[in-house]
Amino acid sequence: MKKRCVKVGNVFIGGDAPVSVQTMTKVSTSNVPLVIKQIKKIEQAGGEIVRVAVLDKNDAQAISKIKKETVLPIVADIHYDHNLALYSIESGADKIRVNPSNIPQKGLGLIIKMAREKKIPVRIGLNSGSIKITGKKLSTDIVNAAMDAIKFFEDNDFFDIVISLKTPYVRETIEAYRLINEQCDYPLHLGITEAGSGDLAFAKSILGIGVLLLEGIGNTIRVSLTETPEREIRAGQVILQSLGMRRFEPEIISCPVCGRCQVPLKEILRKFRKKILLTAKRYPAINNLTIAIMGCSVNGPGEAKQADIGIAGGKDRFVLFVKGHITGSYSVNEIEKKFFEKIKEIANG
């Protein structure tokens, strides 16, 4: 189901807009210098929306100062006290996130009224830990809670809405989003909440978010990790690029290395990757390339013929190939110079 389009600051969510990547600051919002420091890192990482926790009036009032230092939309995360949402809106928040499970309807009504006046959207963000469990499936309970909240907003003539239904469980989260996707046309914010850190956290997030995106479900994502905000942004970008939905950097493919490899491929890959990313900053067209760094003739240029440019190792040598066609053979010491000459040539058209 095609979703409505919601505008958050200078970013569109839903409609035909690309899936956006967002994160949340990890420090007290009233500590403005520290928040701004984190947001600058988020900007450098390519983040597109930033959410901040609002625990008191000081946090809410800090939003106006934060907005002076960034072009990224700022979302105020509100729980329990509706007044904090009102203060945040007055301070210039571009969007409000509320959990209707912990804010009374009277307070929600006041938030809706001010959000409508200021023409900013509201995310109805439900978490599995805050809803009433009926004994049925968790996914059904969270969707029912969401639909009740949506009806309240619609009854109050408010439709500038984004929906999220997060749990720490991959299967239940996927089930919930599939259900809500069929029942409303509001854009969906995807994520696995409380995923943790390390390999398991990344796996849960990649599977939960990735499966839904493959099914055409989801309009904005946050990878929730016990990590830095820029690490969350990077993880979100990796998910989108791996699905072919957006491109943030050159696509570098490489073989896993085996006994056939007769060149120091891991060392070369590490060195080339760093230099490729630096070169892409000067020649942005490189970001659209697929680049192969292969250890032997089995994996390249044969299996890597789909690459725009690549190298494949032999005995103490590499062949350089473009679109599967070998253009030269060079020693380990020569290949770096020849490769980067050719990649710049390709980038310049």
Buried (B, 14 or more C-beta within 10 A) or exposed (E): EEBBEBBBBEBBBBEEBBBBBBBBBBBBBBBBEBBBBBBBBBBEBBBBBBBBBBBBBBBBBBBBBBBEBBEBBBBBBBBEBBBBBBBBBBBBBBBBBBBBBBBEEEBBBBBBBBBBEEEBBBBBBBBBEBBEEEEEEBBBBBBBBBBEBBEBBEEBEBBBBBBBBBBBBBEBBBBBBBBBBEEBEBBBBBBBBBBBEEEEBBEBBBBBBBBBBEEEBBBBBBBBBEBBBBBBBBBBBBBBBEBEEBEBBBBBBBBEBEEEBBBBBEEBBEEBBEBBBEBBEEBEBBBEBBBBBBBBBEBBBEBBEEBBBBBBBBEEBBBBBBEBEEEBBBEBEBBBEBBBEBBBEBBEE
